[in-house]
Amino acid sequence: MDLLHSWGVELAVHLQTGYSRYEGLFSLASTVADLHTTFFWFFPIWFHLQRETGLRLIWVAVIGDWLNLVLKWVLCGERPYWWVHETRFYGASPAPTLQQFPITCETGPGSPSGHAMGAAGVWYVMVTASLSTATEKGWPPVLNKFLQIFLWALMGLVLLVVCMSRVYMAAHFPHQVIAGVITGLLVAEVVSRKKWIHSASMKKYFLATFFLTSFAVGFYLLLKTVGVDLLWTLEKAQRWCVIREWVHLDTTPFASLLRNMGTLFGLGLGLHFPLYTNTKKKSTSVGFSTGCIIISLLLLQLLDGWTFSSENHMTFYFLSFGKSAFALLIPTTLVPWALCRIFKRKRDGKNL
């Protein structure tokens, strides 16, 4: 593994020296590839354009990130920004110098890459949904073929830039991002085949949230009792990150777990909330859907600005869960209900 890691470090140094002018692009790619973008941007848009696609996005993202957490705990992968300081591979020779950035110092194990895995799964869902829509609308074969080539090529380009960005930021080795892409595609394909997620009851959402959370926590406690510390990477991040403020609690495994579980629970709550059942059949017009998308995105950006202290870990995790759950209530229930009330008052006013 040391030889494989050394090749990865050489590639990271090559990217940092030869492609430094693309630092802004790589930083943007890593930011967009984070599942935060899926929850706060992609989901509201797809949910009001194609409800089933929106649901698949959430299920693929949550299941994929949960599996990513478990695999990271099992594989215990290193990260370049700390491995290069601790390895004995270089002997008496000086180790290569890796630059660090504000998004470099993630605190979990490195394999597989969560950003690459999430981006692969999410883009797979969006591309297949777009192609399915074109087929249903009876596009001409030539135009349909062109769309297939364009969308798959675009997805490949996006994933390439995301993978390069994670290596450039010294957050992952090349084999970790490749493993992330492959695993993400597999998760997206398997989950997309499960038709029950489109009509899951609130009980199923609750049980899924409870099972995924309990399994991860139970797995952590089980290994801890036999002397395996799954949070061994936190000390390495704090030790080798050049700026301590770049080490954030929201990148820890449990913060990610609670954030994703809150998202899944919030989706189930939103879909089975009385306000949603009263509004989902009220209007399907383009204007109504567009209004829901725009208002939802605006409110989610305001919610995203709400941050809280990480001094108390339990409070931080609890608030992360609640914020993520409430974020899904906004586009699924609250905004459609509010718009229905506004339109109803306007119609009633005109009839007077």
N, C-alpha and C positions, 0 to 999 in steps of 0.2 A: 504493500500500500504506500510505503514511503516514496517509491519510484513513481507511482501514479500521481501522488500528491505533488511531487517535485515538478512533473510535467505540467500539472495544473497551475502551479505557481509561476512557471516560466510563461505560460500563456497569459496569465493575469498581468505580469510585468510587461509583456509585449503589448497587450491592449492598453495598459495605462500609459505607456511611453509613445506608442504609435498612433493611438486613437484618442488622445487627450482632448482633441477639439470636439469630440462627440460626448463629452461628459454630461452635458445637459440632456442629451437624448437618452443616454443610459440611465440617468437619474429619473427621468420621466417614465421610462419603460418600467423600472422597478416599482415606481409609485403606482402606476396604472395596473400593473400585474397583481398588486395586492388585492385580496378579496374584499377589502373595504370598498373598492371601486365597483365591484359586482353588487354589493349590498346597497350602496348609496347612489349608484348611477344606472347600471345596466338593468337591475331588477325593476325599478319603477317604470322604465321605458317598455321593457318587454311585457311586463304584467298587464299593462293597459293596451298593448298591441296584440299580443298573443298570450293569453293567461297560462296555457299549459307550458309554454316555453319559459315564462317567468318562474313557474314552480320548479321546472327541471333545473334552472340555473341555481336556485337555492339548495335543492337537494344534492346536486352534483358538487357544489362548492363546499357544503357542510360535511358531507360524507367524505369527500376527497381530503379536506383539511384534517378531519378526525383521523383518517387512515394515515395521513402524512405524519401526524403527531406520534401515532403508535409505531410506525416504521422508523422514525427518528430515534425513539427510545430503544428500539431493538438493534438498529444498525450502529448507533453511537458514532455518527460521522463527524470528522473534524471540520473546522472552518479555516480557510487560508490565513486569515488575519491573526489567528493565534498559533496555528500549527507551525508557521515559519519561524516563530520565536522559540518554540519548545522542542522541535525535532533535532535529532543528532545526525540526521542524514548528511548534512553538509560538513560534518567533522570540524576541522580547524579552519576551513574556508568560511568566509563571511556569507551569511544567508542573504538571499535576495531581499531587496527593500520593497515592501508593498505599501502603497498609499491607502489611507482610510478616509471614509466619507461619513456624513451624518447618518446614512442608512446602512453602514457596514456592520456595525456592532450588534447583530442579533444574538440572542442569548440561548437559543436552542441548538441541538445538534444539527449537523449540516446536510445529512443525507436521508431522503431525497429533498431536492429544493422545493419548498412550499410555493414560491412564486411561480416557478416553471410548471409545477403540477397544477396549481390553480388556474393559471392562464391557459394551459392546454385543455383542461376540462371545460372551462367557461366558453372558450372560443369554439370548441367542438360543438357544444350545444347551440351556440348562435349560428354557426355556419350551416349545420344540418337543418336547423329550423328554417333558415332563409331558403335553402335549396328545396325543402319540402313544400314551402309556400309557393315557390315558383312552379313546381310540378303540379300542384293542385290547381293553380290558376291557368294551366294549359299553355305555358310559354312555348314558343317554337323550339324544336330540338336544337337548332344551331345556337339560338340565344341562351337556352338552358345550359348547353355545353360550355359556352363562353363564361356564363356565370359560375359554373362549377370550377373551372380553371382559375378564374379570378379570385373567388373566395378562398379556395384552398391555398392558392399561392399567397394571398394576403395573410392568412392564418400562419403559414409557414414563415413568412417574413417577420410577423409579430413575435412568434415564438423564438426565432433566431435572435432578434434584438433583445428580448427578455433574457435569454440564456447568456448572451454576451454581456449584458448589463450586470448580471449577478456575479459573473466571473470578474468583470472589470472592477466592481465594487469590493472585491476580495472577500465576498460573503460566502461563495461556493466554489467548489472545484468543478471542472467540466463534466466529470462522470456523474456528479450529483444533479446537475441540471438536466442531463440526458435522462437519467433515471426518473426525474420528476415529470418530464414531458411524457414518457412512455406510461408511467403509472396514472397520470392525469387523464390520458386518452382512454385507458382501460376502464377507469372509474366512470367516466362520462358515458361510455358505451354501455356498460352494465346497468348503471342507474337509469339511463334513458329508456331502457327496455322495460322497466318496472312501471306498468300502467297504473298501479294502485296509488302512486304518489299524487295523481291528479284528482283523486276523490277521497283521500285519506281523511278519516274522522279525527276529531280533536283528541280522542283517546289514543289513536295511533301516533299523533304528534307528541303527546305527552310521554307515551311509552318509549318512542324512539329517542326523545331527549333524555329520558331517565336512563335508558340502557346505555347509550353512548357515553354519557357522563359517568355513570357508575363503572363501566368497563375501564375507562381511562384512569379514573381515580383508584379503582381496585387494583389495576395492573401496577400503578405506581407504588401503592402501599405494599403489595405483595413482594415486589422486587426490593423495596426498602427494608423489609423485614429480613431478607436474606443478605443484606449488606450492599446492595446495588443502589447507588445514589444517581437517580435519573436527572438530577439538577446539577450535575457536575460541570456543565458548560457555563453556568452563571458566573462561577468564580473566574473562569478563563476569560469571559467577556469583560468583566470588571478589571481584570489584571492587565489585559493586553490592548484594550481600547485606548487610543491616544487621548481622547477627551471623554472623561467619565460621564458627562451629560448626554453622550450619544448612546449610552446603555439605558434602554427604556423598559419599564416593567411590562408594557403592553406587547413586547415581543417574547415574553416568557411562555412556555408551553401551556400553563394553566390559564393565562390571560386569553390566549388564542382559543382554548377549549371553551371557556365560559362565554366568550364573545360569539362563537359559532352556535353553541347550544341556545343562547338567547335569541339568535336569529331564527333558528328552526322553531323554537317554541313561539316566538312572536308571529311567525308565518301561520302556524296552526291557529293561534288565538285570533289573528286578523281574519282568517277565512271562515271561522265559525262564530265570530262576534255577531250579535243580533243586528248591529248597524250594517254589517256587510251583507247579510242575508236579505236585508230590506232594500239594498241599493244595487245589488249586482245585476238585476234584471230591469232596472229602471231605464237605463239609457246605454246604448252602445254606439252612439253617433261619434263621428270623427272629432267634432268640436268638444264633446264631453271628454273623450279619451285624451285629447291634446291638453285640455285644461287640467285634467288629473295629473298628467305627466309633468307639466310645467310647475304646478303648485307643489307637487310632491317633491320634486327636485329642490325647489327653493327651501321648503321646510326642512328637508334632510340636511341641507348645507348649514342651516341655522342650528339644528340639533348636533351636527358634527362639531360645531364650535364649542360645545359644552364639554369641558375637560374637568377632571377631578384629581385630587392629590393621590399619589401612590405610596404615601408614607405607611398607611395601614393597608396591608395586602388584602385582607378579607373584604374590607369595605370597597377597595378598588375592584376586586373581582365581582362583587355583588352589583355594583353600579355599572360595570361593563356589561353584565348579563341584562340588567334592566334597560340600559340604553339601546342595546342591540335588539331586544324584543320590541321596544317602543318604535324603533326605526322601521320595522316591518308593518306596524299598525298604521303608520301614516299613509303609505300608498295603497294598502289593501282595503282599509276601512274608513279612516277619518276623513281623508280628502274626498273620496267619492260621496260619502254621506253628506259632507258640508256642501258640495256642489249641487247635489240633489235638492237639498233644502233651499238653496239660493234660487235655483231654477223654478222650484215649486212656488216660491213666494212671488217670483216675477210673473208666472202664469196666472196665479190667483189674482194678482194685481191687475193684470190686463182684462181678466174676466169680470171685474167689478164695474 
